[in-house]
């Protein structure tokens, strides 16, 4: 089959807008998707949310992957979230395994502390998505433990620079990232051990706190990703 058409400069931006429209519609039913029950209205909302996430995932995976480290990690995590909401996790796992260089975690050698935390969390979630035997899940706990050690060395320097600049945004950004990291660790432990039984409640609390801090930091991209 041959397709003959002329590409336009705004094709990709328009595609992203349509994908976002489907995603916003899916978000309206996210509670029903996360907490299913036998109620007819709940089932309808859940099915619609999954179908809309399915379409959003199809559209987003047609977009090119950004080249900058921060944008690339956000885009891949964004696609991963949509893939799971739309029950496309097998497609996602295959794509991750087929593109190891593209999905590799950025280097943290010269990264600021907030970037270091973000890239480590990204590495964890690629492992959670990929689930390459039990090694990936064990490694998640090691990565988060390593962040706690690094925090003592790097956090104060970043916060002091932010204080001198007269901004609290960085402090809120770190709070959001720390809650996200804790939720990531709890999920990995649950997948390995099946405990605690009420892990969904704990994850909700951490993600709600993370979103609140992301909003206080005026970081719209982080807020959308956490949602």
Residue, then its C-alpha position, 0 to 999 in steps of 0.5 A: x500500500x502506498x500513501x501519497x500526501x504532503x506533510x504540513x508543519x502543523x501535522x504533529x502539533x494537531x495530532x498532539x492536540x487531538x490526543x490530548x482531547x481524548x486524554x482529557x475525556x479519559x480522565x473524567x472516568x479515571x476513578x471508575x477505571x481505578x475502582x471498578x464495581x458492578x454499578x452500570x454507570x461505573x461500568x459505562x464510565x470505565x469502558x469509555x475511559x479505557x476506550x478514550x485512553x486507547x485512542x490517546x495512546x494510538x495517537x501519541x505513539x505516532x508522535x516523535x520522541x523528543x530529543x532533550x532528556x527531560x522531555x523524552x522521559x516525560x513523553x515515555x512515561x506519559x505513553x506508559x500511563x496511557x498504555x496501562x489505562x487502555x490495557x495496552x501494556x503488552x504493546x508497551x513492553x514490546x516497544x520498550x524491549x525493541x528500543x533499549x537505547x531510546x528508553x535508556x535513563x539519562x545520565x545523572x553525572x552532571x545533573x542537578x538534584x531535582x533532575x537526578x531524582x526525576x531520571x532515577x524515578x524514570x528508570x524505576x518506572x521503565x523497569x516497572x513497565x518492562x518487568x524483566x523477571x524479578x531483577x527489575x523490581x529488585x533494582x527499583x528498591x535499590x535505586x530509591x535507597x540510593x536516592x536517600x543516600x544522595x539526598x544528604x549530599x545534593x539537596x541542601x545545595x539546590x535548596x540554598x540556590x533556590x532560597x537565594x533566588x527568592x523562590x519556593x518553587x524548587x522546594x515544592x517540586x522536590x516534595x512532589x518528586x519525593x512523594x512520587x519516589x515513595x509511591x514507586x518504591x511501595x508499588x515495587x514492594x507490593x509487586x514483589x511481596x503482595x503487601x501491604x494489602x491496602x497499597x492502593x490507598x497509600x499510592x493514592x495519598x502519595x500521588x495526591x500529595x505529589x500533584x498538590x506540590x506540583x501545582x504549588x511549584x507551577x510545574x504543569x508538565x509534572x502535574x499532568x504526568x502525575x495525574 
